[in-house]
Amino acid sequence: MNNTKKILIVTHQFIPHQSPRTTRWKLLYDELIESGYDVTVITGTSQLSEDPNIKYIGNKKASGIVKNLRTQSNIKQDSSYKNYLFKLLKKIYRFFYKFFAWPDYTMFWIFSIWKNRKKIDIDYDLIISVSLPFSSHVAAYIINKDKNKKWIMDIGDPFSLKTNAFENNRYLYKSLNYYFENKFYKKAHQVVFTHQESADEHKIFFNMPENKVTIGSPISTFSQELFQKSVSFNYEAKPITIGYFGVLTKGVRSPSQVLKFFQQTDFVLHWYTNSDSKEMIKQNKIDFNRNKLFDMVTRNEALEKMVTSLHCLLSIGNLNPAQLPSKIIEYISTGKPVLHFVEIKDDPVLEIAKEFSNLIVIDKNSNITEVEQQLNNVFINIEKFDINKFNENYSTRAVTNKLNII
């Protein structure tokens, strides 16, 4: 008799899609398999290769049309008519989802899950749903409704409790958002948040019992090879180069104050980001000789650039304390100095900064000379990075050990 625990992970986003949540759950997926569990993933992300354990459910044709529209709207076409057409179609697409989609932009994936619910013949002992987006929890509820197996919810950003950059039309769906989020929390056996501030806010608002809530910290993998490259980097080279990897979001994570701050320095900023974020940066009066814009790169490419091309890394705090900048732990794992720019007094990264000497917190009032001194201090002491502390708190094993799998 096979007593191997069978786990079903439901996540709309998964590899090859690049995001902090797909990175997190690919690492956890690998860790669970390595630990001896039988793991299956249901995803709305089309797969590039066949893997019997990763099952795609969705409409590839519709997804391809949307992806092509996004790509074409960001490329300069050979005629002004095409440029106008693609930008118009993109605006119509965004208007529809902004005002009518529920629970979020993946509403048609929910329909695919519901339509195929009786065909989803997967044996499992435990189901784990992963947001963002919230639709992953809706899908897990549909799949698990009759089987009623143990359910763990892993929460990324807030849903009902978002204060800006809402997932849907809050005027239409505010009550519906609360109803289903509250219902799912009551149904779930364990709810995992990445940091305490988010957990506390949700516990109070949804009246969640303490024993149901777990803090499953952001994770990364410490690489000795990458760390040695960080140690070997020439920190005496000038000018000091700083790298930002990720997206910017209006009302959540803005570059404006950061750009103003670094105008006072001779530092050169390398921005690896998407087209919308580049536009946000360009809206500010900046010196393009000291602000270089690049396309987003894969996680492995990003890590290589972090340790071989840059003096330090830049993190920008969110305006909502319930949201933790997802890249911060991966930055820290390199051993490189990390400058975290805070804009709110209760930024959750402030607690993490107490643990690691290579994480330097700055704000718009920080003294440039003092910041440079702090950077130099990390440069000359980079070999003292606390590897054991990092692995004890932010490794994949540290999180899987907290999941109520048994």
Contacts in CASP RR format, 6 or more apart in sequence:
PFRMAT RR
TARGET T0000
AUTHOR 0000-0000-0000
METHOD contacts of the structure
MODEL  1
MNNTKKILIVTHQFIPHQSPRTTRWKLLYDELIESGYDVTVITGTSQLSE
DPNIKYIGNKKASGIVKNLRTQSNIKQDSSYKNYLFKLLKKIYRFFYKFF
AWPDYTMFWIFSIWKNRKKIDIDYDLIISVSLPFSSHVAAYIINKDKNKK
WIMDIGDPFSLKTNAFENNRYLYKSLNYYFENKFYKKAHQVVFTHQESAD
EHKIFFNMPENKVTIGSPISTFSQELFQKSVSFNYEAKPITIGYFGVLTK
GVRSPSQVLKFFQQTDFVLHWYTNSDSKEMIKQNKIDFNRNKLFDMVTRN
EALEKMVTSLHCLLSIGNLNPAQLPSKIIEYISTGKPVLHFVEIKDDPVL
EIAKEFSNLIVIDKNSNITEVEQQLNNVFINIEKFDINKFNENYSTRAVT
NKLNII
4 36 0 8 1.000
4 37 0 8 1.000
4 38 0 8 1.000
5 37 0 8 1.000
5 38 0 8 1.000
5 125 0 8 1.000
5 126 0 8 1.000
5 405 0 8 1.000
5 406 0 8 1.000
6 37 0 8 1.000
6 38 0 8 1.000
6 39 0 8 1.000
6 40 0 8 1.000
6 123 0 8 1.000
6 124 0 8 1.000
6 125 0 8 1.000
6 126 0 8 1.000
7 32 0 8 1.000
7 37 0 8 1.000
7 38 0 8 1.000
7 39 0 8 1.000
7 40 0 8 1.000
7 124 0 8 1.000
7 125 0 8 1.000
7 126 0 8 1.000
7 127 0 8 1.000
7 128 0 8 1.000
7 405 0 8 1.000
8 39 0 8 1.000
8 40 0 8 1.000
8 41 0 8 1.000
8 42 0 8 1.000
8 122 0 8 1.000
8 124 0 8 1.000
8 126 0 8 1.000
8 127 0 8 1.000
8 128 0 8 1.000
8 143 0 8 1.000
9 25 0 8 1.000
9 29 0 8 1.000
9 39 0 8 1.000
9 40 0 8 1.000
9 41 0 8 1.000
9 42 0 8 1.000
9 127 0 8 1.000
9 128 0 8 1.000
9 129 0 8 1.000
9 130 0 8 1.000
10 41 0 8 1.000
10 42 0 8 1.000
10 43 0 8 1.000
10 127 0 8 1.000
10 128 0 8 1.000
10 129 0 8 1.000
10 130 0 8 1.000
10 136 0 8 1.000
10 139 0 8 1.000
10 140 0 8 1.000
10 143 0 8 1.000
11 21 0 8 1.000
11 22 0 8 1.000
11 25 0 8 1.000
11 41 0 8 1.000
11 42 0 8 1.000
11 43 0 8 1.000
11 129 0 8 1.000
11 130 0 8 1.000
11 136 0 8 1.000
12 43 0 8 1.000
12 44 0 8 1.000
12 45 0 8 1.000
12 106 0 8 1.000
12 109 0 8 1.000
12 133 0 8 1.000
12 135 0 8 1.000
12 136 0 8 1.000
12 139 0 8 1.000
13 19 0 8 1.000
13 21 0 8 1.000
13 22 0 8 1.000
13 43 0 8 1.000
13 44 0 8 1.000
13 45 0 8 1.000
13 130 0 8 1.000
13 132 0 8 1.000
13 133 0 8 1.000
13 136 0 8 1.000
14 22 0 8 1.000
14 25 0 8 1.000
14 26 0 8 1.000
14 41 0 8 1.000
14 43 0 8 1.000
14 44 0 8 1.000
14 45 0 8 1.000
14 54 0 8 1.000
15 22 0 8 1.000
15 26 0 8 1.000
15 45 0 8 1.000
16 45 0 8 1.000
16 47 0 8 1.000
16 48 0 8 1.000
17 45 0 8 1.000
18 296 0 8 1.000
18 298 0 8 1.000
18 299 0 8 1.000
19 132 0 8 1.000
20 218 0 8 1.000
20 326 0 8 1.000
20 327 0 8 1.000
21 130 0 8 1.000
21 131 0 8 1.000
21 132 0 8 1.000
21 156 0 8 1.000
21 326 0 8 1.000
22 45 0 8 1.000
23 299 0 8 1.000
23 330 0 8 1.000
24 218 0 8 1.000
24 219 0 8 1.000
25 130 0 8 1.000
25 154 0 8 1.000
27 219 0 8 1.000
27 220 0 8 1.000
27 221 0 8 1.000
27 396 0 8 1.000
28 219 0 8 1.000
28 396 0 8 1.000
28 399 0 8 1.000
28 400 0 8 1.000
29 39 0 8 1.000
29 41 0 8 1.000
30 396 0 8 1.000
31 396 0 8 1.000
31 397 0 8 1.000
31 400 0 8 1.000
32 39 0 8 1.000
32 400 0 8 1.000
33 39 0 8 1.000
33 53 0 8 1.000
35 400 0 8 1.000
37 405 0 8 1.000
39 53 0 8 1.000
40 53 0 8 1.000
40 54 0 8 1.000
40 55 0 8 1.000
40 122 0 8 1.000
40 124 0 8 1.000
41 53 0 8 1.000
41 54 0 8 1.000
41 55 0 8 1.000
42 55 0 8 1.000
42 57 0 8 1.000
42 113 0 8 1.000
42 120 0 8 1.000
42 122 0 8 1.000
42 139 0 8 1.000
42 143 0 8 1.000
43 54 0 8 1.000
43 55 0 8 1.000
43 56 0 8 1.000
43 57 0 8 1.000
44 56 0 8 1.000
44 57 0 8 1.000
44 58 0 8 1.000
44 63 0 8 1.000
44 106 0 8 1.000
44 109 0 8 1.000
44 112 0 8 1.000
45 56 0 8 1.000
46 56 0 8 1.000
46 60 0 8 1.000
46 63 0 8 1.000
46 64 0 8 1.000
47 54 0 8 1.000
47 56 0 8 1.000
55 122 0 8 1.000
57 109 0 8 1.000
57 112 0 8 1.000
57 113 0 8 1.000
57 116 0 8 1.000
57 120 0 8 1.000
58 108 0 8 1.000
58 109 0 8 1.000
58 112 0 8 1.000
59 108 0 8 1.000
59 112 0 8 1.000
62 108 0 8 1.000
66 93 0 8 1.000
69 86 0 8 1.000
69 89 0 8 1.000
69 90 0 8 1.000
69 93 0 8 1.000
70 90 0 8 1.000
72 86 0 8 1.000
73 86 0 8 1.000
73 87 0 8 1.000
73 89 0 8 1.000
73 90 0 8 1.000
74 275 0 8 1.000
76 83 0 8 1.000
77 83 0 8 1.000
77 86 0 8 1.000
97 104 0 8 1.000
97 105 0 8 1.000
97 107 0 8 1.000
98 168 0 8 1.000
98 169 0 8 1.000
99 169 0 8 1.000
99 172 0 8 1.000
100 169 0 8 1.000
100 172 0 8 1.000
101 107 0 8 1.000
101 168 0 8 1.000
101 169 0 8 1.000
102 168 0 8 1.000
102 169 0 8 1.000
102 172 0 8 1.000
102 173 0 8 1.000
102 176 0 8 1.000
103 110 0 8 1.000
103 133 0 8 1.000
103 134 0 8 1.000
103 135 0 8 1.000
103 138 0 8 1.000
103 159 0 8 1.000
103 167 0 8 1.000
103 168 0 8 1.000
103 173 0 8 1.000
103 177 0 8 1.000
103 180 0 8 1.000
104 133 0 8 1.000
104 134 0 8 1.000
104 135 0 8 1.000
104 167 0 8 1.000
104 168 0 8 1.000
105 133 0 8 1.000
105 167 0 8 1.000
106 133 0 8 1.000
106 135 0 8 1.000
107 135 0 8 1.000
109 135 0 8 1.000
109 139 0 8 1.000
110 135 0 8 1.000
110 138 0 8 1.000
110 139 0 8 1.000
110 142 0 8 1.000
113 120 0 8 1.000
113 138 0 8 1.000
113 139 0 8 1.000
113 142 0 8 1.000
113 143 0 8 1.000
114 142 0 8 1.000
117 142 0 8 1.000
117 143 0 8 1.000
120 143 0 8 1.000
124 147 0 8 1.000
124 149 0 8 1.000
125 149 0 8 1.000
125 150 0 8 1.000
126 149 0 8 1.000
126 150 0 8 1.000
126 151 0 8 1.000
126 152 0 8 1.000
126 405 0 8 1.000
127 140 0 8 1.000
127 143 0 8 1.000
127 144 0 8 1.000
127 149 0 8 1.000
127 150 0 8 1.000
127 151 0 8 1.000
127 152 0 8 1.000
128 140 0 8 1.000
128 151 0 8 1.000
128 152 0 8 1.000
128 153 0 8 1.000
128 154 0 8 1.000
128 403 0 8 1.000
129 136 0 8 1.000
129 137 0 8 1.000
129 139 0 8 1.000
129 140 0 8 1.000
129 141 0 8 1.000
129 151 0 8 1.000
129 152 0 8 1.000
129 153 0 8 1.000
129 154 0 8 1.000
130 136 0 8 1.000
130 154 0 8 1.000
131 137 0 8 1.000
131 153 0 8 1.000
131 154 0 8 1.000
131 155 0 8 1.000
131 156 0 8 1.000
131 157 0 8 1.000
131 159 0 8 1.000
132 156 0 8 1.000
132 157 0 8 1.000
133 167 0 8 1.000
134 159 0 8 1.000
134 167 0 8 1.000
134 181 0 8 1.000
137 153 0 8 1.000
137 181 0 8 1.000
137 184 0 8 1.000
138 180 0 8 1.000
140 151 0 8 1.000
140 153 0 8 1.000
141 184 0 8 1.000
141 187 0 8 1.000
144 151 0 8 1.000
150 189 0 8 1.000
150 404 0 8 1.000
151 187 0 8 1.000
151 188 0 8 1.000
151 189 0 8 1.000
151 190 0 8 1.000
152 188 0 8 1.000
152 189 0 8 1.000
152 190 0 8 1.000
152 191 0 8 1.000
152 192 0 8 1.000
152 403 0 8 1.000
152 404 0 8 1.000
153 184 0 8 1.000
153 185 0 8 1.000
153 188 0 8 1.000
153 190 0 8 1.000
153 191 0 8 1.000
153 192 0 8 1.000
154 192 0 8 1.000
155 191 0 8 1.000
155 192 0 8 1.000
155 193 0 8 1.000
155 194 0 8 1.000
155 198 0 8 1.000
155 202 0 8 1.000
156 193 0 8 1.000
156 194 0 8 1.000
156 198 0 8 1.000
157 322 0 8 1.000
157 323 0 8 1.000
158 198 0 8 1.000
158 201 0 8 1.000
158 202 0 8 1.000
158 320 0 8 1.000
158 322 0 8 1.000
158 323 0 8 1.000
159 167 0 8 1.000
159 177 0 8 1.000
159 181 0 8 1.000
160 174 0 8 1.000
160 177 0 8 1.000
160 178 0 8 1.000
160 181 0 8 1.000
160 205 0 8 1.000
161 201 0 8 1.000
161 202 0 8 1.000
161 205 0 8 1.000
161 322 0 8 1.000
162 320 0 8 1.000
163 319 0 8 1.000
163 320 0 8 1.000
164 251 0 8 1.000
164 252 0 8 1.000
164 319 0 8 1.000
164 320 0 8 1.000
165 249 0 8 1.000
165 250 0 8 1.000
165 251 0 8 1.000
165 252 0 8 1.000
167 177 0 8 1.000
168 177 0 8 1.000
170 177 0 8 1.000
181 206 0 8 1.000
182 206 0 8 1.000
185 191 0 8 1.000
185 202 0 8 1.000
185 206 0 8 1.000
185 208 0 8 1.000
185 212 0 8 1.000
188 212 0 8 1.000
189 212 0 8 1.000
189 404 0 8 1.000
190 212 0 8 1.000
190 213 0 8 1.000
190 214 0 8 1.000
190 403 0 8 1.000
190 404 0 8 1.000
191 202 0 8 1.000
191 208 0 8 1.000
191 212 0 8 1.000
191 213 0 8 1.000
191 214 0 8 1.000
192 214 0 8 1.000
192 215 0 8 1.000
192 216 0 8 1.000
192 399 0 8 1.000
192 402 0 8 1.000
192 403 0 8 1.000
193 199 0 8 1.000
193 202 0 8 1.000
193 213 0 8 1.000
193 214 0 8 1.000
193 215 0 8 1.000
193 216 0 8 1.000
194 215 0 8 1.000
194 216 0 8 1.000
194 217 0 8 1.000
194 218 0 8 1.000
194 324 0 8 1.000
195 215 0 8 1.000
195 217 0 8 1.000
195 218 0 8 1.000
195 324 0 8 1.000
195 348 0 8 1.000
195 351 0 8 1.000
196 215 0 8 1.000
196 348 0 8 1.000
196 351 0 8 1.000
197 321 0 8 1.000
197 322 0 8 1.000
197 324 0 8 1.000
197 346 0 8 1.000
197 348 0 8 1.000
198 321 0 8 1.000
198 322 0 8 1.000
198 323 0 8 1.000
198 324 0 8 1.000
198 348 0 8 1.000
199 213 0 8 1.000
199 215 0 8 1.000
201 321 0 8 1.000
201 322 0 8 1.000
202 208 0 8 1.000
202 213 0 8 1.000
202 322 0 8 1.000
203 210 0 8 1.000
203 213 0 8 1.000
214 402 0 8 1.000
214 403 0 8 1.000
214 404 0 8 1.000
215 402 0 8 1.000
216 398 0 8 1.000
216 399 0 8 1.000
216 402 0 8 1.000
217 329 0 8 1.000
217 393 0 8 1.000
217 394 0 8 1.000
217 398 0 8 1.000
217 399 0 8 1.000
218 324 0 8 1.000
218 326 0 8 1.000
218 328 0 8 1.000
218 329 0 8 1.000
218 394 0 8 1.000
219 329 0 8 1.000
219 394 0 8 1.000
219 395 0 8 1.000
219 396 0 8 1.000
219 398 0 8 1.000
219 399 0 8 1.000
220 329 0 8 1.000
220 330 0 8 1.000
220 332 0 8 1.000
220 333 0 8 1.000
220 394 0 8 1.000
220 395 0 8 1.000
221 333 0 8 1.000
221 395 0 8 1.000
221 396 0 8 1.000
222 333 0 8 1.000
222 387 0 8 1.000
222 390 0 8 1.000
222 391 0 8 1.000
222 395 0 8 1.000
223 303 0 8 1.000
223 333 0 8 1.000
226 303 0 8 1.000
226 304 0 8 1.000
226 306 0 8 1.000
226 307 0 8 1.000
226 333 0 8 1.000
226 334 0 8 1.000
227 307 0 8 1.000
227 334 0 8 1.000
227 335 0 8 1.000
227 385 0 8 1.000
227 387 0 8 1.000
229 307 0 8 1.000
229 308 0 8 1.000
230 306 0 8 1.000
230 307 0 8 1.000
230 334 0 8 1.000
230 335 0 8 1.000
230 336 0 8 1.000
230 382 0 8 1.000
231 382 0 8 1.000
231 383 0 8 1.000
233 307 0 8 1.000
233 308 0 8 1.000
233 311 0 8 1.000
233 336 0 8 1.000
235 311 0 8 1.000
235 379 0 8 1.000
235 380 0 8 1.000
235 382 0 8 1.000
237 311 0 8 1.000
238 266 0 8 1.000
239 266 0 8 1.000
239 267 0 8 1.000
239 268 0 8 1.000
240 265 0 8 1.000
240 266 0 8 1.000
240 267 0 8 1.000
240 268 0 8 1.000
240 311 0 8 1.000
240 312 0 8 1.000
240 375 0 8 1.000
241 267 0 8 1.000
241 268 0 8 1.000
241 269 0 8 1.000
241 270 0 8 1.000
241 309 0 8 1.000
241 310 0 8 1.000
241 311 0 8 1.000
242 262 0 8 1.000
242 267 0 8 1.000
242 268 0 8 1.000
242 269 0 8 1.000
242 270 0 8 1.000
242 310 0 8 1.000
242 311 0 8 1.000
242 312 0 8 1.000
242 313 0 8 1.000
242 314 0 8 1.000
242 339 0 8 1.000
243 269 0 8 1.000
243 270 0 8 1.000
243 271 0 8 1.000
243 272 0 8 1.000
243 305 0 8 1.000
243 306 0 8 1.000
243 310 0 8 1.000
243 312 0 8 1.000
243 313 0 8 1.000
243 314 0 8 1.000
244 269 0 8 1.000
244 270 0 8 1.000
244 271 0 8 1.000
244 272 0 8 1.000
244 273 0 8 1.000
244 313 0 8 1.000
244 314 0 8 1.000
244 315 0 8 1.000
244 316 0 8 1.000
245 272 0 8 1.000
245 273 0 8 1.000
245 296 0 8 1.000
245 297 0 8 1.000
245 302 0 8 1.000
245 306 0 8 1.000
245 313 0 8 1.000
245 327 0 8 1.000
246 272 0 8 1.000
246 273 0 8 1.000
246 274 0 8 1.000
246 277 0 8 1.000
246 296 0 8 1.000
246 327 0 8 1.000
247 253 0 8 1.000
247 273 0 8 1.000
247 274 0 8 1.000
247 276 0 8 1.000
247 277 0 8 1.000
247 296 0 8 1.000
248 254 0 8 1.000
248 255 0 8 1.000
248 273 0 8 1.000
248 276 0 8 1.000
248 277 0 8 1.000
248 280 0 8 1.000
248 281 0 8 1.000
248 316 0 8 1.000
250 280 0 8 1.000
251 319 0 8 1.000
252 318 0 8 1.000
252 319 0 8 1.000
252 320 0 8 1.000
252 323 0 8 1.000
253 316 0 8 1.000
253 317 0 8 1.000
253 318 0 8 1.000
253 319 0 8 1.000
253 325 0 8 1.000
254 280 0 8 1.000
254 316 0 8 1.000
254 319 0 8 1.000
255 277 0 8 1.000
255 280 0 8 1.000
255 281 0 8 1.000
255 284 0 8 1.000
255 316 0 8 1.000
256 284 0 8 1.000
257 341 0 8 1.000
257 343 0 8 1.000
257 364 0 8 1.000
258 314 0 8 1.000
258 316 0 8 1.000
258 341 0 8 1.000
259 281 0 8 1.000
259 284 0 8 1.000
259 286 0 8 1.000
259 291 0 8 1.000
260 284 0 8 1.000
260 364 0 8 1.000
261 341 0 8 1.000
261 362 0 8 1.000
261 364 0 8 1.000
261 366 0 8 1.000
262 269 0 8 1.000
262 290 0 8 1.000
263 286 0 8 1.000
263 287 0 8 1.000
264 368 0 8 1.000
265 368 0 8 1.000
266 290 0 8 1.000
267 290 0 8 1.000
268 289 0 8 1.000
268 290 0 8 1.000
268 291 0 8 1.000
268 292 0 8 1.000
269 290 0 8 1.000
269 291 0 8 1.000
269 292 0 8 1.000
269 314 0 8 1.000
270 292 0 8 1.000
270 294 0 8 1.000
270 309 0 8 1.000
270 310 0 8 1.000
271 277 0 8 1.000
271 278 0 8 1.000
271 281 0 8 1.000
271 291 0 8 1.000
271 292 0 8 1.000
271 293 0 8 1.000
271 294 0 8 1.000
272 294 0 8 1.000
272 295 0 8 1.000
272 296 0 8 1.000
272 297 0 8 1.000
272 302 0 8 1.000
272 305 0 8 1.000
273 281 0 8 1.000
273 293 0 8 1.000
273 294 0 8 1.000
273 296 0 8 1.000
274 295 0 8 1.000
274 296 0 8 1.000
278 293 0 8 1.000
281 291 0 8 1.000
281 293 0 8 1.000
297 305 0 8 1.000
303 330 0 8 1.000
303 334 0 8 1.000
306 313 0 8 1.000
306 331 0 8 1.000
306 334 0 8 1.000
306 336 0 8 1.000
307 334 0 8 1.000
307 336 0 8 1.000
310 336 0 8 1.000
311 336 0 8 1.000
311 337 0 8 1.000
311 375 0 8 1.000
311 379 0 8 1.000
312 336 0 8 1.000
312 337 0 8 1.000
312 338 0 8 1.000
312 339 0 8 1.000
312 375 0 8 1.000
312 378 0 8 1.000
313 331 0 8 1.000
313 334 0 8 1.000
313 336 0 8 1.000
313 337 0 8 1.000
313 338 0 8 1.000
313 339 0 8 1.000
314 338 0 8 1.000
314 339 0 8 1.000
314 341 0 8 1.000
315 325 0 8 1.000
315 327 0 8 1.000
315 328 0 8 1.000
315 331 0 8 1.000
315 338 0 8 1.000
315 339 0 8 1.000
315 340 0 8 1.000
315 341 0 8 1.000
315 349 0 8 1.000
316 325 0 8 1.000
316 340 0 8 1.000
316 341 0 8 1.000
317 325 0 8 1.000
317 340 0 8 1.000
317 341 0 8 1.000
317 342 0 8 1.000
317 343 0 8 1.000
317 344 0 8 1.000
317 347 0 8 1.000
317 349 0 8 1.000
318 324 0 8 1.000
318 325 0 8 1.000
318 344 0 8 1.000
318 347 0 8 1.000
319 343 0 8 1.000
319 344 0 8 1.000
320 344 0 8 1.000
321 344 0 8 1.000
321 346 0 8 1.000
321 347 0 8 1.000
321 348 0 8 1.000
324 348 0 8 1.000
324 349 0 8 1.000
325 340 0 8 1.000
325 349 0 8 1.000
328 338 0 8 1.000
328 340 0 8 1.000
328 349 0 8 1.000
328 352 0 8 1.000
328 359 0 8 1.000
329 352 0 8 1.000
329 394 0 8 1.000
331 338 0 8 1.000
332 338 0 8 1.000
332 352 0 8 1.000
332 356 0 8 1.000
332 358 0 8 1.000
332 359 0 8 1.000
332 390 0 8 1.000
332 394 0 8 1.000
333 390 0 8 1.000
333 394 0 8 1.000
335 358 0 8 1.000
335 382 0 8 1.000
335 385 0 8 1.000
336 358 0 8 1.000
336 382 0 8 1.000
337 358 0 8 1.000
337 360 0 8 1.000
337 374 0 8 1.000
337 375 0 8 1.000
337 378 0 8 1.000
337 379 0 8 1.000
337 382 0 8 1.000
338 358 0 8 1.000
338 359 0 8 1.000
338 360 0 8 1.000
339 360 0 8 1.000
339 362 0 8 1.000
339 371 0 8 1.000
339 375 0 8 1.000
340 347 0 8 1.000
340 349 0 8 1.000
340 353 0 8 1.000
340 359 0 8 1.000
340 360 0 8 1.000
340 361 0 8 1.000
340 362 0 8 1.000
341 362 0 8 1.000
341 363 0 8 1.000
342 349 0 8 1.000
342 350 0 8 1.000
342 361 0 8 1.000
342 362 0 8 1.000
342 363 0 8 1.000
343 363 0 8 1.000
343 364 0 8 1.000
349 359 0 8 1.000
349 361 0 8 1.000
350 361 0 8 1.000
352 359 0 8 1.000
353 359 0 8 1.000
353 360 0 8 1.000
353 361 0 8 1.000
355 386 0 8 1.000
355 389 0 8 1.000
355 393 0 8 1.000
356 385 0 8 1.000
356 386 0 8 1.000
356 389 0 8 1.000
356 390 0 8 1.000
357 378 0 8 1.000
357 381 0 8 1.000
357 384 0 8 1.000
357 385 0 8 1.000
357 386 0 8 1.000
358 378 0 8 1.000
358 382 0 8 1.000
358 385 0 8 1.000
360 371 0 8 1.000
360 374 0 8 1.000
360 375 0 8 1.000
360 378 0 8 1.000
362 371 0 8 1.000
391 397 0 8 1.000
391 398 0 8 1.000
392 398 0 8 1.000
END
